[in-house]
């Protein structure tokens, strides 16, 4: 069972160089899929499978310690250098609002679960407006890292089966790898058609590309194409790979069928160079074997690592969406220089030292010594952010210093309000807001109703909060009012799903899960029989134009609730900004983070023009507390209003309870409690003396 002769393939190094250049070029200038990552995955499967099977054929076993520690020494140092640099660049150039996200992303990248981390973020509707992560490209390295753990075990199992059946290791491995290919490819087609955003990062949806490379490694020694066919296959493969980004771009769900294009193109190139060496000057493989390309192929890994964070930093510093031609060359040149420097440090330093220390433990130590400082730095930075967060929480305990929306209720308070550090902290506001209702909300792919109850569960008055995320962000206001007035609050919300009878769409497709969820909500409400349903009265949108409107499906739902004897309080939708408000706050003076109301809202509330409004429906319009003189603000009463472009922060939502209280009480037919004390009166009582010391000591943000 002698292993087939293994021939060095310089054209594969050249193919790696082409793949890395395509990834960088398409990311920098076109912002689309290039197919280069798919080539890297296929080459990883090709090289690793061939190496493991040859080891089984030679020695009857795989040295796991040697295999994994060599990978650690080869991959970890360069990756850790880039990730450490990303932390530094984030601190120097990125707004505070992105710090915690980058820290979490770096941790996931270091520990090789970055693809799952990004997959979970990609399906989180409430995080859709998040900025691109500077380590987003590490997802493919995570997929490869998980492959490195799985594949030696698979080949070992194939070897044991071969011994048991008395057959060749290569034949058993061919069956095992073929089975993985078939299962993964079928799964990829299914998950790409149902959850394309998730599928992009899913290891299961990508494993077939590595397995395809593995299948090729197991049969390539038998391939020896005729000269002309060899030449044609090489050029067709190379041309197909270069054109992949233009043909596919972002027009097709990925990976799925579309990823066959780059993988089959790479397969043709590898097959064209198989068998007897091709000395034809006209062959693509001869081109790929030229010294400049093979040299660049040796630096393809570090070029891949650097190009994306350099691009993101460039876009951050220039405030551009896409680089200019000149800017793109600056990004590419800077990435290449950083890649060479990193390769020089790693190859010239780490590898020279560890080459003398050949034991697996030293190779492992060399890799670990690089990633530990990155993890420690991220952890210490995270602790510093948490201390800052706690300090802002302490400062915010004085409602005279942090009144939020309630600042509109007192002219003297508004005129004398000191300029204090903004609360909540932009670094953690998104996470803190989403976490408060995360377990009480249905995700996009869910159809069942997720309910949570708050306030007095035995109350005589029940309010149901029903609808999309623009209903969900009123939760803190209603919870505060429910606690104040002894109501029972029940939440029924779902991502991107309006409480409406109309057909809705999400990410370009009909939102069938939303329609089913709506039906289930109506059944739940018919059984629960709340006194009041709190939902939206209108929709604002920057995507379909600035015109605010009332969907007919809203009105139909109100009529259905009227038939059930349930009252409706419908609140006007909120403004939508063209920028992430926390990012703007971190980059500019807070006064600059405003936008004209007319950009996303009508001059008059559209429900005022409705005819035949059901008798059970009352309307609330809080716009005057969000916008003044036609301008909507990102900071009101020292509180951050939005945690992204259009969703309230948890603190500002809570402050809205004070301004909503009389309007909501009137809408549901309740009177202010005896004594006449409102939430605003109760909150301000006893704090007047706190304002002066806070204003004197904490006026400047530098205290933080």
Secondary structure, 3 states (H helix, E strand, C coil): CCCCCCCCCHHHHHHHHHHHHHHHHHHHHHCCCCCHHHHHHHHHHHHHHHHHHHHHHHHCCCCHHHHHHHHHHHHHHHHHHHHHHHHHHHHHHCCHHHHHHHHHHHHHHHCCCHHHHHHHHHCCHHHCCCCCCCCHHHHHHHHHHHHHHHHHHHHHHHHHHHHHHCCCHHHHHHHHHHHHHHHHHHHHHHHHHHCHHHHHHCHHHHHHHHHHHHHHHHHHHHCCCCHHHHHHHHHHHHHHHHHHHHHHCCCCCCCHHHHHHHHHHHHHHHHHCCCCCCCCCCCHHHHHCCHHHHHHHHCHHHHHHHHHHHHHHHHHHHCCCCCCHHHHHHHHHHHHHHHHHHHHHHHHHHHHHHHHCCCHHHHHHHHHHHHHHHHHHHHHHHHHHHHHHHHHHHHCCCCCCCCHHHHHHCHHHHHHCCCCCCECCCCCHHHHHHHHHHHHEECCCCCCCCEEEEECCCCCCEEEEEECHHHHCCHHHHHHHHHHHCCEEEEEEECCCCCCCCCCEECCEECHHHHHHHHHHHHHHHHHCCCEEEEECCECCCCCCCCCECCHHHHHHHHHHHHCCCEEEEECCCCCCCCCHHHHHHHCCHHHCEEEHHHCCCCCCHHHHCCCCCCCEEEECCHHHHEECCEEECEECCEECECCCCCECHHHHHHHHHHHHHHHHHHHCCCCCCCCCCHHHHHHCCCCCHHHHHHHHCCCHHHC
